[in-house]
Amino acid sequence: MLASSFCRNRNSIVYILNKGNTNRRFSNSVGQLIEKNSKERPHKNAIKFLETTKEEAIFFTFAEVKKHVNAVAQGLLELGFGPGKRIACCLPLGSPEFVFTFLGSLQSRTTFISMDFERNSNRVDPSVICSALERYKPRGFIMWHGYKSTSNKEGQDTYVGADIWTQLFPELLDFGKGLEGFTRNTGRPFSSTRFPGLRYVFHSGQANLPGLIQYRNLLVYNGDSISLNGVDKRLPLEDSALFCSTEDVKEYRERDISEAVEKCLHAIQYSSNHNTKQGRVVIAPNSKATLTYLAYIIASFQQQTLAIIPSLHYNQPAIEIAAKAENAQSAKQ
């Protein structure tokens, strides 16, 4: 029977089901960690998302994690992101897009801005997003395709379209009035009077929306190679921010992320005395502690332990169900 640590504190976002012992020290290079795992255990499941738009769980092996994280990092670099540049994300914390964009941002040393206002439903307030864009001045912005505006009129619950996007960026109303500069993959060059530094706006859906870029077109799959050599030479000072959250005013630097991962690593290590090969950890997305949530994912990679994400947003019943189900499944092994 597996031991589990069950905490009801809103900010205690991890439910430990298993663990493995390790003497390895946390590496500041997330890319090196992902590369190492992909070589040592390429076919082992690394992360499992229980709630998805496909309405079925999705697994990613360590080899697949490397593939997708590298694709995000390479795509960001090719669009001019990297040290000193910022990418803002309004995505469900429990989605593959959010997790892989964060890891790809770390690998490319792009500052990751997480919009961590409360999202218990699929409705978001455009004014809150605009305030965050004005505050952080990112070069790029990614938003979930299923979000709808809180300003919508009754019955206006359509698939992502002009309702929320034109409330955020009124200039998009004119993007469909001609084909000059238009391409199917990237749309016309984006420009906004209110956000002059915003160059790229991505949405996670499949629709071809003029002026916006599909998230999948950000990804650059380049085999096993990734052109990050030049990034090291362009690294900012050690205390430059790599992560920001709209939930607080602090800018988190590499050492802050390293310390957060180290704490999470200890929590996993000392939760029980089971074997890494059967290790599982259920990690709940929590907009009140996003860095801790992400640090637990990196720590699970460090342990080569399966990270299980139970829901797109914080969902206490889903977390409890996932914890019980994984305990029951592991007990049979």
SENUZA-319819 format. One record per atom (N, C-alpha, C): residue in one letter; x negated, y, z. Coordinates in steps of 0.1 Angstrom, whole numbers, plus 5000, padded with zeros to 4 digits. Atoms other than C-alpha are relative to their C-alpha. Example, Ala and Ser with C-alpha at 12.3 -4.5 7.8 and 13.67 -1.06 7.14 Angstrom:
REM residues 2
A499149885000/A487749555078/A499150125000/S500949895000/S486349895071/S500850115008/
This chain:
REM residues 333
M499149885000/M500050005000/M499150125000/L500949895001/L498550334990/L500450115011/A499749894991/A498250615015/A500350124993/S499749885007/S499750945006/S500050115010/S500049884992/S499451295020/S501250084995/F498749935004/F502951465019/F500250125008/C499949874993/C503051835027/C501250074994/R498849935004/R506252045026/R499750155000/N500349865002/N504452375027/N500050044986/R499849965014/R505352574996/R498750014993/N501349985006/N501652644990/N499149885000/S500850125000/S500452294996/S500549924987/I499550045013/I500752194960/I499649864995/V500650135005/V498951854959/V500649895009/Y499650124993/Y500251514968/Y499049894997/I501050105003/I497351274971/I500549865002/L499650145000/L498050914962/L498849915001/N501250095000/N494550774959/N498850094999/K501249925001/K490950874957/K498849904996/G501250075003/G487450764948/G498850075006/N501249944994/N484050824964/N499150054989/T500949955009/T481551034946/T499050095007/N501049924994/N478251204954/N499650114990/R500349905010/R478351424923/R500450145004/R499749864997/R478151794927/R500850074989/F499149935010/F480652024909/F499150084991/S500849925010/S479152164877/S500850134997/N499349885005/N479852524868/N500449994986/S499650015014/S480152414833/S501149904998/V498950095002/V483552274828/V499849914987/G500250075013/G482552184792/G499149885002/Q500950114998/Q479751964805/Q500749885008/L499350104993/L482051784829/L501049924991/I499150075009/I484651714802/I499249914990/E500850085009/E481851594778/E499549885007/K500550124993/K480451364805/K501149905002/N498950104998/N483851204812/N500449944987/S499650055013/S484551164775/S499049894996/K501050105004/K481350964771/K500149885010/E500050114991/E481550764803/E501349915000/R498850075000/R485250674802/R501050064990/P499249935010/P486750794769/P501449964999/H498650055001/H489850574770/H500850005013/K499249994988/K490850634806/K500950125000/N499149894999/N493850844812/N499550105010/A500549894991/A492851184826/A501150085006/I498949914995/I496151374829/I501349954994/K498750055005/K499751284826/K501150115003/F499049894998/F502551544821/F501449924999/L498750074999/L505951404832/L501250074993/E498949925007/E508251684819/E499450074988/T500549955013/T507751774783/T501250034991/T498949975009/T509751914754/T500549884992/K499650125006/K509751564740/K500949915009/E499250084990/E511651444771/E499449875003/E500750134996/E509051174777/E498650045005/A501349974995/A505851164796/A498949994990/I501149995009/I502651244778/I498749985007/F501450024995/F499151104786/F499050064991/F501249965007/F495851244776/F498849935006/T501250074995/T492651034779/T498950115001/F501149914999/F489351194787/F499450044986/A500549965014/A488351184750/A501050104994/E499049915005/E491651354741/E499950145007/V500149874993/V491151624768/V498850084994/K501149945006/K487751694753/K500350064986/K499649965013/K489151714718/K500950135000/H499149885000/H491951964727/H499450125007/V500749894993/V489852174751/V499050074991/N500949955010/N487152214725/N500750084989/A499349945011/A489752304699/A500550145005/V499649874995/V491052584721/V498850105001/A501249924999/A487552714729/A499550054987/Q500549965013/Q486452704693/Q500950104993/G499049915006/G489652874682/G499950145005/L500149874994/L489253154707/L498750074995/L501249945004/L485653214697/L500150054985/E499949965014/E486453224660/E500950124998/L499249885001/L489053494667/L499450125007/G500749894994/G486553704685/G500150015015/F499950004985/F487353604721/F498649955005/G501250044994/G484653504745/G499750095012/P500349914988/P482753694773/P500550144998/G499549865000/G484454014781/G501350024994/K498749995006/K487653944762/K501049925008/R499050054992/R490953854777/R501249934992/I498950065006/I493753614768/I501149985011/A498950014990/A497153644787/A500949894996/C499150115002/C499453344791/C501350015008/C498750014994/C503153334798/C500649874996/L499750145003/L503552954798/L500449935012/P499850084988/P504952694821/P498749945005/L501250054994/L502152594845/L499849854997/G500150145001/G502952234840/G500049954986/S500050045014/S502652234802/S498549974996/P501450025006/P499652094782/P499450134995/E500549875006/E499352434765/E499450095010/F500649924989/F498752614798/F498749945005/V501250064995/V496252364811/V498850004991/F501150015010/F494252324779/F499550144996/T500449865003/T494252704772/T499150055012/F500849964989/F492852764807/F498649934999/L501350075001/L490152494803/L499250054988/G500649955012/G489352624768/G499450145002/S500549874997/S489052974781/S498850005009/L501250024991/L486652864808/L498849964991/Q501150055008/Q484552684782/Q499450114991/S500549905009/S484352984759/S499750135008/R500249894991/R484053224789/R500950124997/T499049905002/T487153414779/T500850025013/T499249984988/T488953574808/T501549964998/F498650065001/F492253394814/F500950075009/I499049924992/I495253604826/I501249915001/S498850084998/S498053394841/S501150095005/M498849924996/M501453564843/M500849925010/D499550094990/D502553414876/D501350055007/F498749974993/F505953574883/F500949885001/E499250124997/E508653344895/E500849964987/R499350045012/R510153134867/R500749865003/N499350124997/N512652884881/N500949964989/S499250045011/S514552894849/S499250044987/N500749965013/N513752974812/N500250144997/R499849855003/R514653344816/R498850085006/V501149914995/V511953604819/V500450144997/D499749865001/D512053974823/D499050074991/P501049945009/P510454154794/P499250125006/S500649894994/S509654454815/S498849965009/V501150054992/V507454244838/V498949964991/I501150045009/I505554104809/I499350124994/C500649885006/C505054444794/C499150075011/S500849944989/S503754574828/S498749935001/A501250074999/A501254294829/A499150024988/L500849975012/L500054354793/L499450145001/E500649874998/E499554724802/E498950005010/R501050004989/R497654644833/R498749934996/Y501250085003/Y495254374820/Y499450034986/K500449975014/K495054494783/K499249884993/P500650115007/P494354154768/P499950014985/R500250005014/R493154094733/R501149904993/G499050095005/G495653804729/G501049965010/F498950044991/F498953684744/F500749884995/I499350125004/I500553344744/I501349995008/M498750024993/M504253284753/M500749874996/W499350135002/W506352974757/W501250034990/H498949985010/H508852924728/H501449995006/G498650024995/G511752834751/G500550115009/Y499549894991/Y511853154772/Y501050094993/K499049905004/K514753384769/K500050125009/S500149874992/S515153744780/S501150015010/T499049974989/T516953834812/T501050114995/S499249895006/S518354124791/S501049964990/N499050055010/N520253904767/N501450025004/K498549994998/K523953954764/K500549865002/E499450134998/E526253674774/E500249924987/G499950095012/G526153384749/G498850024991/Q501249985009/Q522853504734/Q498849915004/D501050094995/D520953194743/D499449924988/T500550075012/T519453114709/T498549965003/Y501450045000/Y516052944702/Y499250134999/V500849884999/V513253194707/V500050074986/G499949925012/G513653474682/G499950155003/A500249854999/A514153844678/A500550055014/D499549954987/D515953874712/D498950045009/I501049974990/I512953854735/I498850074993/W501249955006/W510153924710/W500150154996/T499849865004/T511554254697/T500250095012/Q499949924987/Q512254364733/Q498550025005/L501449994997/L508554304739/L499250094991/F500849945011/F507254434706/F501050054989/P499049955010/P509854654687/P499550014986/E500649995013/E507454684658/E500349874992/L499750125007/L508354324649/L501350014991/L498849985008/L511654444635/L499750044986/D500349965014/D509854584605/D499149894993/F501050095006/F507654274599/F500749914989/G499450085010/G510254104578/G500450074987/K499649925011/K510654384553/K499050014989/G501050005010/G508054284529/G498949905002/L500950115000/L505354034521/L498550055000/E501449965001/E502254254520/E499249965012/G500950054989/G499454094540/G500649885007/F499450124993/F501753804549/F499449874996/T500450145002/T500553454553/T500849915009/R499150094993/R502453154565/R499449965014/N500650054987/N499953054592/N499850115010/T500449904990/T499053384608/T501050125000/G499149895001/G501853624597/G499250134996/R500749885003/R501053984590/R499150045012/P500849954988/P498354154611/P500850075010/F499249944989/F499854234645/F499550135004/S500449874994/S499854584658/S501150055009/S499149954991/S501554754687/S499650145005/T500349874995/T501755114696/T499850005015/R500150004985/R502255044733/R498849925005/F501250084996/F499454784734/F499050004989/P500949985011/P496854904710/P498849904999/G501150105000/G494254644721/G500449864998/L499450135002/L496554354716/L499949964985/R500250035014/R495454184684/R500749874995/Y499450135004/Y496953834685/Y501149965010/V498950054991/V500353714698/V500449864995/F499750145004/F501053334698/F501349965007/H498950074993/H504153134705/H499949854998/S500350145000/S504252774713/S500949914992/G499050075008/G507152674690/G499549974986/Q500350045014/Q507352544655/Q500550104990/A499549915010/A509152834639/A498950094995/N500949915006/N507353064615/N500650145002/L499449874997/L508053404630/L499050114995/P500949905005/P506653704611/P499350095011/G500749924990/G503953894630/G499449925011/L500550084989/L503353604654/L499349884994/I500850125004/I501053304653/I500449885008/Q499750134993/Q501952944661/Q498849965008/Y501150044992/Y499952824690/Y499149894994/R500850105006/R498852524670/R499050054990/N500949945009/N497152754646/N498850075007/L501249954992/L494852884674/L499049895001/L500950114997/L493352534677/L499149974988/V500950035010/V490252454657/V499349875003/Y500650134997/Y489452084656/Y498849984991/N501350005007/N485852044647/N499249885003/G500750124997/G485051684654/G499450015014/D500650004987/D482651644683/D499250125003/S500949884998/S480751964677/S500850125004/I499449874997/I481552304691/I498950105001/S501149895001/S479652624684/S500150095013/L500049924988/L479152744720/L498650045004/N501449964996/N475352794719/N499950145001/G500149855000/G475753164712/G500750065012/V499249944989/V478153204741/V499050025012/D500949994989/D475453134767/D499150135000/K500849895002/K473353414753/K500850135002/R499149884999/R476353654755/R500750005014/L499350004988/L477353564790/L499950135008/P500149884992/P478353854812/P499349975013/L500750024987/L476953914846/L500849895008/E499550114993/E477553634871/E501350035007/D498849964993/D480253834889/D501150054991/S498949965009/S482353894858/S501249915002/A498850084997/A485953774861/A500349904989/L499650105010/L487053454844/L501449965002/F498650044998/F490553414859/F500650125008/C499149914993/C493253664869/C501449955001/S498650044999/S496753614882/S500850125003/T499249884997/T499553864882/T500649995014/E499550024987/E500453714916/E499250085010/D500949924991/D497553904933/D499250094992/V500849905006/V495154174925/V498549964998/K501450045000/K491953974928/K499649954987/E500650065012/E489753884899/E499049895004/Y500850114995/Y488253544903/Y498949974990/R501250025007/R484753484892/R499649855000/E500450145001/E482853164884/E499749945014/R500250064987/R481753114920/R501349985008/D498750024994/D485353164932/D500749874995/I499450125006/I486552894908/I499249875005/S500850114995/S483652664919/S500349975014/E499650034986/E484552704956/E501349945001/A498750055000/A488152644949/A500049854996/V500150135005/V487352324930/V499449915011/E500750074990/E484952214958/E501049965011/K499050034989/K487752244984/K501049904996/C499150105005/C490152054963/C499449864999/L500750135001/L487551784957/L499949935013/H500050064987/H487151734994/H501349955004/A498650044997/A490951714998/A500349864994/I499750125006/I491051434973/I499149895006/Q500950104995/Q487951254986/Q500449945014/Y499850044986/Y489051245023/Y501549975003/S498650024998/S492751175017/S500249855003/S499950144998/S492250795017/S498749934996/N501350075003/N489650525010/N500249914988/H499850095011/H490850374977/H499050034989/N501050005011/N488950314945/N500450104989/T499849905010/T488550584918/T500749944988/K499450055012/K489650344890/K501549995001/Q498550004998/Q493150334906/Q500550135005/G499749884994/G493050684917/G501150084993/R499049925006/R496050914912/R500250125010/V499749884992/V496851264924/V501250074993/V498949935006/V500251434918/V499750155004/I500349854998/I499651814914/I501150084995/A498849925003/A502552044915/A499750144995/P500249865005/P502552364894/P500650105010/N499549914990/N502852654918/N499550144996/S500449875004/S502953014906/S499550095011/K500649934989/K502053124941/K498649975003/A501450054998/A498752944940/A499549944987/T500450055013/T497852904903/T498649955000/L501450045000/L494152894908/L499749865007/T500150134993/T494452614934/T500549894992/Y499450115008/Y496652414911/Y499049964989/L500950035010/L494152444883/L498749945005/A501250064994/A491252374906/A500249855004/Y499750144997/Y492952044917/Y499849924987/I500150075013/I493051944880/I498649984997/I501450015003/I489352014875/I499449905010/A500550104990/A488651824908/A500449864997/S499650145004/S490651524896/S499149954988/F500950035011/F488451534864/F498649965006/Q501350034993/Q485351544887/Q500049865006/Q499950134994/Q486651234904/Q500449894990/Q499550095010/Q487751074872/Q501349935005/T498750044994/T491151044889/T501150054991/L498949965008/L494451054870/L500850125007/A499249894996/A496151394874/A501449994995/I498650015004/I499951374873/I500750135003/I499349874999/I501851694866/I501549974999/P498650065000/P505451624876/P501150094993/S499049925006/S507251924861/S499450134993/L500549885007/L506952234839/L499850125010/H500149904989/H507652464869/H500149945013/Y499950064987/Y507652414906/Y501349945002/N498750084999/N510352154913/N499849905011/Q500250094988/Q510352004948/Q500549864998/P499550135002/P512651714940/P499249924990/A500850075010/A510651624909/A498649965006/I501350044994/I507451624929/I500149885009/E499850114990/E508851394956/E500349874992/I499750125008/I510251154929/I498749954994/A501350045007/A506851154911/A499149935010/A500950064989/A504951084944/A500549865004/K499550134997/K507250794953/K499849904989/A500250095012/A507150644918/A498649964998/E501450045002/E503350654916/E499549925011/N500450084988/N502950514951/N500549854997/A499450135003/A505350224941/A499249934989/Q500750065012/Q503550164908/Q498649955004/S501350044996/S500150164924/S499949895010/A499950114990/A501249934952/A500149864993/K499950135007/K501949664926/K498749964994/Q501350035007/Q498449684911/Q499149925009/
